[in-house]
Amino acid sequence: MSRLKETNHIYIIAEIGGNFTNFEQAKRLIDEASNCNVDAVKLQTYKADTLSSKKAIFDMENTGVTGQYELFEKYSIGEDLHRQVFDYARSRGLDVFSSPSHRTDVDMLEKLDCDAYKIGSDDGANIPLLKYIASKNKPVIYATGMCTLEEVKEAVEAMKSTGNEDIYVLHAITAYPTHAEDVNLLAMQTMAREFPELKVGYSDHTLGITACLCAAAMGAQVLEKHFTYDKNAEGPDHMHSADPAEMKALVDAVREFEIMKGSGIKEPARAEAVTRKNNRKSLVVCEDIKAGELFTQKNIDVKRPGYGIAPKYYEDILGKTAAKDLKKEDILQWEDVNNG
């Protein structure tokens, strides 16, 4: 994946999986995502038969209590629609990839030359699938919702055992929507310390964009946010997805943050060159001084501007003599002071 591997900026993914069932809906999502200047769109690749038993249920805020199998059957998409979506996303200059839920999903995505693989949090501890995906030697974006740190360590070790070191570890909370008290962004920093050789990020299920902005400020290098054209559209993920206005605001704010973050070197900014001279303070003559006269607390003081002798030399100047006649309001310079 060219953008993910080559860019130095925060990589922003619009998750559109689950928010479309036909190409026209997908095309609309891709167009809107492209207009928001995200880096990638992501799908969800699954078949009800290989993802869920018919006994599994959902009991979440966004779905209510309902059968998982029936919901997955309704929103799964086939290979032809995958191909159309992949081709169109690439035509709009976006990276495109998916979250497979089974080995057969990976095999199908390989035929489409999937740019990368996202591991959904439901497979965060599914070691056989993790190893199979990592063995394809593509970037792996690994969401860690519902995982303990020990499970994350085990998963990362399993993926690395295939020889794939291109792993991105994303903090996530598998609750739809996720409320502020559950976000726990410090866990992302915990994983950054645990895996200093890997990039970390955040996969978001909150309402709004605050969590993503905070994650960016706390060091996220990858951000994933569900994306929709209409929060009221039919489907389980629309309600906690960003709409185009929110996604554009998120991308713009993250890019502005990256500019503001700067180099980390503490030095005067380029924009401070004039104010450093005009707004700092230096030693200023407070009353006329004759050549040879002593500098005292009465005839010099510390005032703006800042292009004279620096205030830190005030004590050194006291008791020395003037090298020439000086007028009140003169900005004291070193050549005005006798060294003796």
C-alpha positions, -999 to 999 in steps of 0.1 A, spaced: 0 0 0 18 31 -13 3 57 10 5 37 42 41 26 37 55 58 22 36 87 39 49 105 70 15 119 78 -13 104 99 -30 78 77 -68 82 77 -91 54 67 -128 58 59 -145 25 69 -174 21 45 -181 -16 51 -216 -24 63 -228 9 49 -236 -2 14 -251 -32 -4 -249 -21 -40 -224 -3 -62 -243 30 -64 -242 33 -26 -206 24 -26 -198 48 -53 -214 76 -34 -194 67 -3 -162 66 -22 -168 99 -39 -177 116 -6 -146 100 11 -123 112 -17 -137 147 -14 -128 146 23 -92 138 13 -89 106 33 -61 82 24 -81 50 21 -115 33 21 -120 0 38 -146 -27 32 -157 -57 53 -154 -91 36 -174 -120 50 -200 -146 42 -226 -154 69 -219 -191 66 -182 -187 74 -186 -159 99 -213 -168 123 -233 -198 136 -271 -194 135 -271 -193 173 -250 -161 177 -268 -129 186 -260 -92 188 -269 -73 219 -256 -38 212 -268 -3 213 -267 1 175 -284 -33 167 -306 -42 197 -310 -79 202 -309 -97 169 -294 -127 152 -259 -122 138 -263 -147 110 -293 -129 95 -277 -95 97 -245 -107 81 -264 -125 54 -282 -92 46 -251 -70 44 -225 -94 29 -213 -85 -6 -200 -107 -33 -168 -108 -54 -182 -89 -83 -192 -60 -61 -158 -61 -43 -141 -58 -77 -162 -29 -88 -156 -11 -55 -118 -18 -56 -116 -5 -91 -136 26 -85 -118 35 -53 -84 32 -71 -98 54 -99 -104 81 -73 -68 78 -61 -76 60 -28 -60 30 -12 -86 3 -8 -86 -28 14 -108 -49 36 -113 -69 68 -115 -106 59 -132 -129 84 -122 -163 70 -93 -178 50 -116 -180 19 -122 -142 22 -84 -137 21 -82 -159 -10 -108 -138 -27 -92 -105 -17 -58 -118 -30 -74 -121 -64 -82 -84 -62 -47 -75 -52 -59 -61 -19 -35 -32 -8 -34 -43 28 -54 -63 53 -73 -50 83 -79 -74 112 -113 -67 128 -113 -68 166 -135 -100 165 -104 -118 151 -80 -101 175 -72 -134 191 -78 -157 161 -42 -168 157 -47 -192 127 -64 -164 107 -38 -138 118 -10 -160 106 -26 -167 73 -32 -130 66 3 -120 77 17 -147 54 5 -128 24 32 -102 31 9 -72 29 6 -45 55 -15 -57 84 -36 -32 103 -46 -50 135 -75 -37 157 -72 -48 193 -108 -43 206 -117 -67 234 -81 -78 237 -58 -79 268 -22 -67 263 -11 -103 266 -34 -113 238 -20 -85 216 15 -96 223 6 -132 213 -10 -120 182 19 -97 171 43 -125 178 23 -149 157 21 -125 128 58 -117 130 66 -154 129 55 -154 92 83 -129 85 59 -100 81 70 -70 102 47 -45 85 21 -44 113 1 -15 126 -15 -19 160 -48 0 166 -64 6 199 -102 0 196 -132 -4 218 -158 -29 204 -189 -10 215 -213 6 190 -213 35 197 -184 38 222 -190 63 249 -163 87 262 -158 69 295 -148 37 277 -124 51 251 -92 47 272 -68 63 247 -39 59 271 -40 22 262 -28 32 227 2 48 243 7 16 264 9 -4 232 33 22 216 57 16 245 52 -22 243 58 -23 205 83 6 198 92 -10 165 55 -8 152 32 21 144 1 25 165 -32 40 159 -69 42 168 -100 26 153 -130 48 164 -166 39 171 -175 70 191 -200 97 180 -183 127 166 -146 133 159 -132 143 193 -117 109 201 -98 108 168 -84 142 173 -73 133 208 -57 101 194 -38 121 168 -25 144 195 -15 114 216 6 98 188 -17 79 166 -2 73 132 -33 56 117 -69 66 123 -99 46 112 -135 61 113 -167 46 100 -181 67 72 -216 73 58 -234 96 35 -264 96 59 -265 88 96 -302 79 93 -297 54 64 -307 18 70 -280 -4 85 -262 -10 118 -231 12 113 -246 44 99 -255 59 134 -219 59 147 -203 68 114 -189 102 104 -209 120 77 -191 139 50 -190 172 70 -176 154 101 -150 135 81 -139 166 62 -135 184 95 -116 155 110 -91 153 81 -87 191 80 -81 193 117 -56 164 117 -36 179 88 -36 213 106 -24 195 138 4 179 118 16 213 107 13 227 142 32 198 157 64 211 141 99 198 144 101 195 182 132 217 183 127 245 208 139 276 190 124 309 179 99 304 151 104 320 118 73 341 125 89 354 157 119 371 140 104 406 141 86 402 174 118 388 190 135 421 182 106 444 189 88 427 218 116 415 239 134 438 264 169 452 268 187 479 287 174 514 280 188 547 291 164 565 315 181 599 317 209 616 298 244 602 306 277 619 300 308 600 287 326 585 316 296 586 339 287 555 359 257 534 349 233 531 379 198 518 387 186 554 382 199 560 347 193 526 331 163 502 332 149 471 314 124 480 287 113 471 252 126 468 225 149 438 225 178 447 202 200 463 229 221 446 256 201 417 271 185 421 306 207 393 319 237 416 317 220 443 339 241 435 370 273 434 349 266 469 335 259 486 368 291 503 380 307 504 345 311 538 327 296 552 295 319 552 265 301 582 250 273 607 257 239 590 258 204 604 256 173 593 274 155 565 255 187 553 238 188 515 235 221 506 252 246 487 230 279 471 240 299 498 222 283 523 246 300 507 276 336 510 287 351 475 294 373 487 322 
